[in-house]
């Protein structure tokens, strides 16, 4: 079992930055693909970014603005979000699993942290 706790969300003006953290416990994250997803009101949860070893992947909507990183020694994953836009407003979820860009490839989920971007 892996427990995931997100933090770092908040209210930010458009163009600003936030860094989300996801602290894991129970097992080391070093062997997992770690992902970030988000869900805006009335919309389905969508892939944002993932990290497996040194390989990172991003949704087109955040490419060039968001950076995923991981500190295996701290068992923590980060999502640096720059040049934020109102359409980035969502609850952001951290996930651990075995792959990719779809929710069913992840076994463990955090409870989420709210990010709100205003003009």
Rosetta blueprint (number, residue, H / E / L):
1 X L
2 X L
3 X E
4 X E
5 X E
6 X E
7 X E
8 X L
9 X L
10 X E
11 X E
12 X E
13 X E
14 X L
15 X L
16 X L
17 X L
18 X E
19 X E
20 X E
21 X E
22 X E
23 X E
24 X E
25 X E
26 X L
27 X L
28 X L
29 X H
30 X H
31 X H
32 X L
33 X E
34 X E
35 X E
36 X E
37 X E
38 X E
39 X E
40 X L
41 X L
42 X L
43 X L
44 X L
45 X L
46 X E
47 X E
48 X E
49 X E
50 X E
51 X E
52 X E
53 X L
54 X L
55 X E
56 X E
57 X E
58 X E
59 X L
60 X L
61 X L
62 X L
63 X L
64 X L
65 X L
66 X E
67 X E
68 X E
69 X E
70 X E
71 X E
72 X L
73 X L
74 X L
75 X L
76 X E
77 X E
78 X E
79 X E
80 X E
81 X E
82 X L
83 X L
84 X L
85 X L
86 X H
87 X H
88 X H
89 X L
90 X E
91 X E
92 X E
93 X E
94 X E
95 X E
96 X E
97 X E
98 X L
99 X L
100 X L
101 X L
102 X L
103 X H
104 X H
105 X H
106 X E
107 X E
108 X E
109 X E
110 X L
111 X L
112 X L
113 X E
114 X E
115 X E
116 X E
117 X E
118 X E
119 X L
